[in-house]
Every structure is written in C-alpha cells, then in structure tokens.
Amino acid sequence: MTACIVGWSHLPFGKHDAETVESLVARAAREALAHADVAATDIDEIFLGHFNAGFSPQDFTASLVLQADDGLRFKPATRVENACATGSAAVHTALRSIESGRARLTLVVGVEQMTKTPPAEIGRNLLRASYLPEDGDIQGGFAGIFGVIASKYFQRHGDQSDALAAIAAKNHRNGVDNPYAQMRKDLGFEFCRRESDRNPFVAGPLKRTDCSLVSDGAAALVLADVDTALTMKRAVAFRGTAHAQDFLPMSKRDILEFEGCAEAWRRALARARLTLDDLSFVETHDCFTIAELIEYEAMGLTAKGQGARAVLDGVTHKDGKLPVNPSGGLKAKGHPIGATGVSMHALTAMQLCGEAGGMQIASAKLGGVFNMGGAAVANYVSILERLK
C-alpha cells in the first residue's frame, strides 16, 4: 500500500462537438486538482492516458495537461498508451512514480475524442489494437474481433444469447443512475434479447446492445503517497495492483480463457491478501457483453463455461452478492478509450467514499477494477480500499 487517490474528476461521456482533446484534458485536470484541494505547483509528475490511433490529428498531447494551470509548467509530463487499457496504464505508471520515491503527488488524466471521426475510420482505428497480420481483414473493426470470440464461445459452451442480453440490460439499468453516462436509459431484457431494426446484429451473435458506445470524454485523478494522503480529506488506497501482458496474436493462446485477465486478478488479490469474496463490487471492462461474461470466469466468480450463471442468477446485479459495473460499465457509460481506465478508478473511489449518489453500493468497503487493452492482451487490476 504505497499510494492513494485523494481527488478526482469525471466529465460526462458522450458526443461533445464543442469540445476538443485539449479542452477536455484541461477541464478534467483543473477539476481534479480542485477536488483534491491540491495546488498545481505541488504536483510532482503528470501522466496522460491517450490512445488516439488516428482519432485526433494532435498526437503529441502530454503537454496539453499544462493548459489546465500555469503552475504545471516544467513538471515532467508523459503520455501513456496501452490500447483500451490506456487509462489504467497511466494510473499504474503514476503509482510506480510514487512507489519509487520520485513523486509525492501525481496527476493522471485520461482522454479520448472519438465521435468526430467517420464511422469507417473508427473501425479501422480500433482494429489497430488487434494483431493486424491475422486480424486486419476482419469485418466490423473490433466488434468483428469480439464477434469471432462470441461465436467460438457459443460453439464450445452453447448459445449464451440470454446471458449477453441480461448483461446488457443490467448495465443499462445501472447506467440510469450514473450522471456521467452517455446512455441513461433502461432498455430492458426483451429489447436487448431480440434482433430488431433498432437492435440489429453487428458481428457474429453480437447485436448493437452487446457493444460499448463510441464516446468523447475525460477523467482525472490526483494520487498521493500514503503519508501525504492521510493529511488530506480523502484517501482511497491501492491495496493491490497487477498488470499482466499477454501475446497479441489470438492464435498463440486460448482466446476463450482470458488468461491474462485471470493472472492479473490472481496477482492483485494475492498482493492485497484478499479473495474475490472480500470485494464489495467490481468495475470490469465490458467493451462487449461477451467480454464481461468471460471475465466472470477469469476473475474466479464462476467455473469456466459457467459465466452465464453469474448474471442469470442475479449474482452480479446491483443487489447481488458481487455487483459488477454498478456504474453501467462501458456499455452504458461509453468508452472514450484513453479515459476509460481513469474513469473506472474514479468511480470506484466515489463508491468507497460514499459519494456515488444513485450508483452507491451500500456499505462498500473494497472495490475491484479490471481494465483491458485489446482482446485480453493488456490486463490491469486494482483493488481499492478507503483509508479515510
């Protein structure tokens, strides 16, 4: 336990034509500093999570954080990228800076602006998070990748359409209470289950309601070493963390196992000296509903091939034994790639501080975060606990 979240900000996710990457970054950074009651001059190091991959013509973005406050000028600032786990990569890099003793206070910002990009280009940009020699010709961009995964899972374990619809419906129902979510609408199980003009098949067995939203947004955190954090208003500690990177080609692994996800969970829980049963809730990476289903198995919530039971039996519902994605997840909240991991940590800190409003899980003590890049390639887990 070497660092804590002492402040955060979370901008609403959605389509923001009037914003730019620069304006989103500056606003999120300013609001996080204010929330932590930390002066910009006291920040020792800055980390920006920004995937980009063609979404923005401005590809050199680390210094944009300095636009938030002149007091940040000359501070070390680094852009961090690891596909859809970019936000968590930035958070974990900031943690290492504190652990090394080089920094006492760090500022982490995650950002993406995706909606100004034409749909065909969005698909090409996202596909860059796959192994292009094998996957570059798959139709449907990254949805096509997970369509293949879903088809293979159905072949091995049977039709899981009911479970996928239940995950989508659960997350959309939870998203109604998330003021930062892009879609705050309870779609219901029947709508998510049936193919229709409003919910067509997108890739393999995945329908539109199985896919996370293209989004613009930013979130930010202020992290401090434990001694400093204990002098501040809030202190949410990293009880355990892990990052497990797997092979990029799906052909080199059993893609239905999400082995990197399982390894990251094992390491983080061991370092935290906890089991999954100790957690109050989890924010997990539901870029597609099939991903959340497999993640149930990888985190150890169910046996392999039995992930459907977790949602169909109500275990992962907000009032279940282990609520998963009480924020609505990427499915309802949106998935501005570089911001996603930072968002997940901010929302978890809100829960643990009792500041999550309608999203609040009663008596939340320990929260888990899983954020992944690619198809379970970059796997990050954080276990968070409130100290004060």
C-alpha positions as CSV (number, residue, x, y, z in Angstrom):
1,M,0.0,0.0,0.0
2,T,2.1,2.9,-1.3
3,A,-0.3,5.4,-2.8
4,C,-3.9,6.7,-2.5
5,I,-6.4,8.5,-4.7
6,V,-7.0,11.9,-2.9
7,G,-9.2,13.6,-5.6
8,W,-10.8,13.0,-8.9
9,S,-12.9,14.5,-11.7
10,H,-15.2,12.8,-14.2
11,L,-16.7,14.7,-17.2
12,P,-19.9,13.4,-18.7
13,F,-19.2,10.9,-21.5
14,G,-21.0,11.3,-24.9
15,K,-20.8,13.3,-28.1
16,H,-19.1,16.6,-27.5
17,D,-18.8,18.5,-30.7
18,A,-18.0,21.8,-29.0
19,E,-15.0,20.2,-27.1
20,T,-11.5,19.3,-28.2
21,V,-9.0,16.9,-26.7
22,E,-7.3,20.0,-25.3
23,S,-10.4,21.4,-23.6
24,L,-11.4,18.0,-22.2
25,V,-7.9,17.5,-20.7
26,A,-7.6,20.9,-19.2
27,R,-11.1,20.8,-17.7
28,A,-10.6,17.4,-16.1
29,A,-7.2,18.3,-14.7
30,R,-8.5,21.5,-13.2
31,E,-11.5,19.9,-11.6
32,A,-9.4,17.0,-10.1
33,L,-6.9,19.5,-8.6
34,A,-9.8,21.4,-7.1
35,H,-11.4,18.3,-5.7
36,A,-8.2,17.2,-4.1
37,D,-7.5,20.8,-2.8
38,V,-4.0,20.5,-4.3
39,A,-2.2,23.4,-5.9
40,A,-0.8,22.7,-9.4
41,T,2.6,23.8,-8.2
42,D,2.6,20.9,-5.7
43,I,2.2,18.2,-8.4
44,D,5.5,16.3,-9.0
45,E,4.6,14.4,-12.2
46,I,1.9,14.2,-14.8
47,F,0.7,11.2,-16.8
48,L,-1.8,11.4,-19.7
49,G,-3.6,8.4,-21.0
50,H,-4.5,9.0,-24.6
51,F,-4.9,6.1,-27.1
52,N,-5.6,8.3,-30.2
53,A,-4.6,5.8,-33.1
54,G,-5.9,8.4,-35.6
55,F,-8.9,9.9,-33.7
56,S,-7.1,13.2,-33.3
57,P,-4.6,14.9,-35.5
58,Q,-2.8,16.2,-32.4
59,D,-0.7,13.1,-31.5
60,F,1.8,14.8,-29.1
61,T,-0.5,15.5,-26.2
62,A,1.3,15.1,-22.9
63,S,1.9,18.9,-22.6
64,L,-1.8,19.7,-23.1
65,V,-2.3,18.9,-19.4
66,L,-0.2,22.1,-18.7
67,Q,-3.1,24.1,-20.2
68,A,-5.1,23.5,-17.1
69,D,-2.9,25.7,-14.9
70,D,0.4,27.6,-15.4
71,G,1.6,26.1,-12.2
72,L,2.1,22.8,-14.0
73,R,4.7,24.3,-16.3
74,F,8.0,22.4,-16.3
75,K,6.6,19.4,-14.5
76,P,7.5,16.1,-16.0
77,A,4.6,15.0,-18.3
78,T,4.4,11.8,-20.2
79,R,1.7,10.3,-22.4
80,V,1.0,6.6,-21.7
81,E,-0.7,4.2,-24.2
82,N,-1.8,0.6,-24.0
83,A,-4.8,0.2,-26.2
84,C,-8.1,0.2,-24.3
85,A,-6.2,-0.2,-21.0
86,T,-4.5,3.2,-21.7
87,G,-6.2,4.9,-18.7
88,S,-5.2,2.2,-16.2
89,A,-1.7,2.1,-17.7
90,A,-1.4,5.8,-16.9
91,V,-2.7,5.2,-13.3
92,H,-0.3,2.3,-12.7
93,T,2.6,4.3,-14.1
94,A,1.8,7.1,-11.7
95,L,1.7,4.6,-8.9
96,R,5.2,3.4,-9.8
97,S,6.5,7.0,-9.7
98,I,5.2,7.4,-6.1
99,E,6.5,3.9,-5.1
100,S,10.0,4.8,-6.4
101,G,10.0,7.9,-4.2
102,R,10.4,10.3,-7.2
103,A,7.0,11.8,-6.6
104,R,4.8,12.6,-3.7
105,L,1.8,13.9,-5.7
106,T,0.9,12.9,-9.2
107,L,-1.8,14.0,-11.6
108,V,-3.3,11.4,-14.0
109,V,-5.7,12.4,-16.9
110,G,-7.4,10.1,-19.3
111,V,-9.0,11.4,-22.5
112,E,-10.4,10.5,-25.9
113,Q,-12.4,12.2,-28.5
114,M,-13.9,9.6,-31.0
115,T,-17.2,10.9,-32.3
116,K,-15.8,13.4,-34.7
117,T,-14.3,10.5,-36.7
118,P,-16.3,9.0,-39.5
119,P,-17.7,5.5,-38.6
120,A,-15.5,3.6,-41.1
121,E,-12.4,5.2,-39.7
122,I,-13.5,4.5,-36.2
123,G,-13.5,0.8,-37.0
124,R,-10.0,1.0,-38.6
125,N,-8.6,2.9,-35.7
126,L,-9.9,0.4,-33.2
127,L,-8.7,-2.5,-35.2
128,R,-5.1,-1.3,-34.6
129,A,-5.5,-2.7,-31.1
130,S,-5.5,-6.2,-32.6
131,Y,-2.8,-8.2,-34.3
132,L,-3.1,-6.9,-37.9
133,P,-1.2,-9.7,-39.7
134,E,-4.0,-12.1,-38.5
135,D,-7.0,-9.8,-37.9
136,G,-6.6,-6.9,-40.3
137,D,-9.2,-8.1,-42.7
138,I,-11.9,-8.9,-40.2
139,Q,-15.1,-7.1,-41.0
140,G,-16.6,-4.8,-38.4
141,G,-13.5,-3.5,-36.7
142,F,-13.0,-4.5,-33.1
143,A,-16.7,-5.6,-32.9
144,G,-15.7,-8.2,-35.5
145,I,-12.9,-9.5,-33.2
146,F,-15.3,-10.0,-30.4
147,G,-17.9,-11.4,-32.7
148,V,-15.4,-14.2,-33.5
149,I,-14.8,-14.7,-29.8
150,A,-18.5,-14.8,-29.1
151,S,-19.1,-17.3,-31.9
152,K,-16.3,-19.6,-30.6
153,Y,-17.7,-19.3,-27.0
154,F,-21.2,-20.3,-28.3
155,Q,-19.7,-23.3,-30.1
156,R,-17.8,-24.5,-27.0
157,H,-20.4,-23.7,-24.3
158,G,-23.7,-23.3,-26.1
159,D,-25.9,-20.4,-27.0
160,Q,-25.4,-17.6,-24.5
161,S,-27.8,-15.1,-26.0
162,D,-29.9,-14.9,-22.8
163,A,-26.8,-14.2,-20.7
164,L,-25.5,-11.5,-23.1
165,A,-28.9,-9.8,-23.1
166,A,-29.0,-9.9,-19.3
167,I,-25.6,-8.3,-19.0
168,A,-26.6,-5.5,-21.4
169,A,-29.9,-5.0,-19.6
170,K,-28.2,-5.0,-16.2
171,N,-25.6,-2.4,-17.2
172,H,-28.1,-0.1,-18.9
173,R,-30.4,-0.3,-15.9
174,N,-27.4,0.7,-13.7
175,G,-26.4,3.4,-16.1
176,V,-29.7,5.3,-15.4
177,D,-28.2,6.4,-12.1
178,N,-24.8,7.4,-13.5
179,P,-24.8,11.2,-14.2
180,Y,-21.7,10.8,-16.3
181,A,-23.1,8.0,-18.5
182,Q,-23.6,8.6,-22.2
183,M,-26.8,6.5,-22.3
184,R,-29.1,6.7,-19.3
185,K,-31.9,4.5,-20.4
186,D,-33.2,1.2,-19.1
187,L,-33.5,-0.8,-22.3
188,G,-34.9,-3.9,-20.6
189,F,-34.0,-7.6,-21.2
190,E,-36.5,-8.2,-24.0
191,F,-35.2,-5.3,-26.2
192,C,-31.6,-6.5,-25.7
193,R,-32.5,-10.1,-26.4
194,R,-34.4,-9.6,-29.7
195,E,-32.9,-8.7,-33.0
196,S,-34.8,-5.7,-34.4
197,D,-34.3,-2.7,-36.7
198,R,-33.2,-0.8,-33.6
199,N,-31.0,-3.6,-32.4
200,P,-29.5,-5.4,-35.4
201,F,-26.8,-8.0,-35.4
202,V,-23.4,-6.3,-35.7
203,A,-20.8,-9.1,-35.7
204,G,-21.4,-12.8,-35.2
205,P,-24.0,-13.3,-32.4
206,L,-23.4,-9.7,-31.1
207,K,-26.1,-7.2,-31.5
208,R,-25.9,-3.4,-31.1
209,T,-26.8,-3.7,-27.5
210,D,-23.8,-6.0,-26.9
211,C,-21.4,-3.3,-28.0
212,S,-20.0,-0.4,-25.9
213,L,-20.6,3.2,-27.2
214,V,-18.2,5.3,-29.2
215,S,-17.7,8.3,-27.0
216,D,-15.8,11.5,-26.1
217,G,-14.8,12.2,-22.5
218,A,-12.1,12.7,-19.9
219,A,-11.5,11.8,-16.2
220,A,-8.6,12.6,-13.9
221,L,-7.1,11.6,-10.6
222,V,-4.7,13.1,-8.0
223,L,-2.6,10.4,-6.3
224,A,-0.5,10.9,-3.2
225,D,1.8,8.8,-1.1
226,V,0.1,7.3,2.0
227,D,1.6,9.7,4.5
228,T,0.5,12.7,2.5
229,A,-2.9,11.2,1.8
230,L,-3.6,10.8,5.4
231,T,-3.4,14.5,5.9
232,M,-6.0,15.1,3.3
233,K,-9.8,15.0,3.1
234,R,-10.0,11.7,1.2
235,A,-7.6,8.7,1.0
236,V,-8.5,5.7,-1.2
237,A,-5.6,3.3,-1.1
238,F,-4.4,0.8,-3.7
239,R,-4.5,-2.3,-1.6
240,G,-3.2,-4.4,-4.5
241,T,-2.4,-4.0,-8.2
242,A,-1.3,-6.1,-11.1
243,H,-0.5,-5.8,-14.8
244,A,-0.3,-9.0,-16.9
245,Q,0.5,-8.6,-20.6
246,D,-0.3,-11.5,-22.9
247,F,0.5,-12.4,-26.5
248,L,-1.0,-10.1,-29.1
249,P,-1.9,-12.8,-31.6
250,M,-5.0,-14.7,-30.6
251,S,-3.6,-17.7,-32.4
252,K,-1.0,-18.1,-29.6
253,R,-3.5,-18.6,-26.8
254,D,-6.9,-19.9,-26.0
255,I,-8.9,-16.7,-26.5
256,L,-11.9,-18.0,-24.5
257,E,-9.8,-18.3,-21.4
258,F,-8.7,-14.6,-21.0
259,E,-5.6,-16.0,-19.2
260,G,-4.0,-12.5,-18.8
261,C,-7.1,-11.3,-17.0
262,A,-7.1,-14.4,-14.7
263,E,-3.4,-13.9,-14.0
264,A,-3.8,-10.2,-13.2
265,W,-6.7,-11.0,-10.8
266,R,-4.7,-13.7,-9.1
267,R,-1.7,-11.4,-8.6
268,A,-3.7,-8.4,-7.4
269,L,-5.8,-10.4,-4.9
270,A,-2.7,-12.2,-3.6
271,R,-0.9,-8.8,-3.1
272,A,-3.9,-7.4,-1.3
273,R,-4.2,-10.6,0.8
274,L,-7.8,-10.9,-0.2
275,T,-10.2,-13.2,-2.1
276,L,-12.9,-12.3,-4.5
277,D,-15.4,-12.9,-1.8
278,D,-14.0,-9.9,0.1
279,L,-14.9,-7.4,-2.6
280,S,-18.0,-5.2,-2.3
281,F,-18.2,-4.6,-6.1
282,V,-16.2,-4.7,-9.3
283,E,-16.0,-2.3,-12.3
284,T,-15.0,-4.5,-15.2
285,H,-14.2,-4.0,-18.8
286,D,-17.4,-4.7,-20.7
287,C,-16.3,-3.4,-24.1
288,F,-18.7,-6.1,-25.4
289,T,-21.1,-8.2,-23.3
290,I,-19.2,-11.4,-24.2
291,A,-16.1,-9.8,-22.5
292,E,-17.9,-9.3,-19.2
293,L,-19.2,-12.9,-19.4
294,I,-15.7,-14.4,-19.9
295,E,-14.3,-12.0,-17.2
296,Y,-16.7,-13.6,-14.7
297,E,-14.9,-16.8,-15.3
298,A,-11.4,-15.3,-15.4
299,M,-11.8,-13.5,-12.1
300,G,-12.9,-16.7,-10.5
301,L,-16.6,-15.8,-9.9
302,T,-17.7,-19.0,-11.8
303,A,-16.2,-22.1,-13.3
304,K,-15.2,-22.0,-17.0
305,G,-18.1,-22.1,-19.3
306,Q,-20.5,-21.1,-16.5
307,G,-20.3,-17.3,-16.6
308,A,-23.9,-17.1,-17.6
309,R,-24.9,-18.2,-14.1
310,A,-23.4,-15.1,-12.5
311,V,-25.8,-12.8,-14.3
312,L,-28.8,-15.0,-14.8
313,D,-28.8,-15.9,-11.0
314,G,-28.5,-12.2,-10.1
315,V,-25.0,-12.5,-8.5
316,T,-23.7,-9.6,-10.5
317,H,-26.8,-7.4,-10.2
318,K,-26.6,-4.3,-8.1
319,D,-28.3,-6.1,-5.2
320,G,-26.4,-9.3,-5.8
321,K,-23.5,-10.9,-3.9
322,L,-20.9,-9.2,-6.1
323,P,-22.3,-6.2,-8.1
324,V,-20.5,-5.8,-11.4
325,N,-20.5,-2.5,-13.1
326,P,-22.8,-0.5,-10.8
327,S,-21.8,2.5,-13.0
328,G,-23.4,0.9,-16.0
329,G,-20.0,-0.1,-17.3
330,L,-18.6,0.8,-20.7
331,K,-21.9,-0.5,-22.1
332,A,-24.0,2.4,-20.8
333,K,-21.3,4.9,-19.7
334,G,-19.4,5.0,-23.0
335,H,-15.9,4.0,-23.9
336,P,-13.6,7.0,-24.7
337,I,-10.6,4.8,-24.8
338,G,-7.9,6.7,-23.0
339,A,-10.4,7.9,-20.4
340,T,-11.9,4.5,-19.5
341,G,-9.4,3.2,-17.0
342,V,-9.2,6.5,-15.2
343,S,-12.9,6.7,-15.1
344,M,-13.2,3.2,-13.6
345,H,-10.8,4.2,-10.8
346,A,-12.6,7.5,-10.2
347,L,-16.0,5.7,-10.0
348,T,-14.6,3.1,-7.6
349,A,-13.2,5.8,-5.4
350,M,-16.6,7.6,-5.4
351,Q,-18.2,4.3,-4.2
352,L,-15.7,3.8,-1.4
353,C,-16.1,7.4,-0.2
354,G,-19.9,7.1,-0.2
355,E,-20.1,9.8,-2.9
356,A,-21.6,7.7,-5.8
357,G,-25.2,9.1,-5.5
358,G,-27.7,6.8,-7.1
359,M,-24.9,4.3,-8.1
360,Q,-24.0,3.8,-4.5
361,I,-23.4,0.2,-3.2
362,A,-24.4,0.1,0.4
363,S,-21.5,-0.3,2.9
364,A,-18.9,-0.6,0.1
365,K,-15.5,-1.4,1.6
366,L,-13.4,-2.9,-1.1
367,G,-13.7,-2.3,-4.9
368,G,-12.0,-4.1,-7.8
369,V,-11.2,-2.6,-11.2
370,F,-10.4,-4.6,-14.3
371,N,-9.4,-2.7,-17.4
372,M,-8.1,-4.5,-20.5
373,G,-6.5,-3.5,-23.8
374,G,-7.1,-5.5,-27.0
375,A,-8.6,-8.9,-26.6
376,A,-7.3,-9.6,-23.1
377,V,-3.8,-8.5,-24.1
378,A,-3.1,-5.7,-21.6
379,N,-4.7,-6.7,-18.3
380,Y,-4.8,-4.3,-15.3
381,V,-6.4,-5.0,-11.9
382,S,-6.6,-2.6,-9.0
383,I,-8.0,-3.4,-5.6
384,L,-9.0,-0.2,-3.8
385,E,-9.9,0.4,-0.1
386,R,-10.8,3.6,1.7
387,L,-8.4,4.8,4.4
388,K,-10.3,8.0,5.3
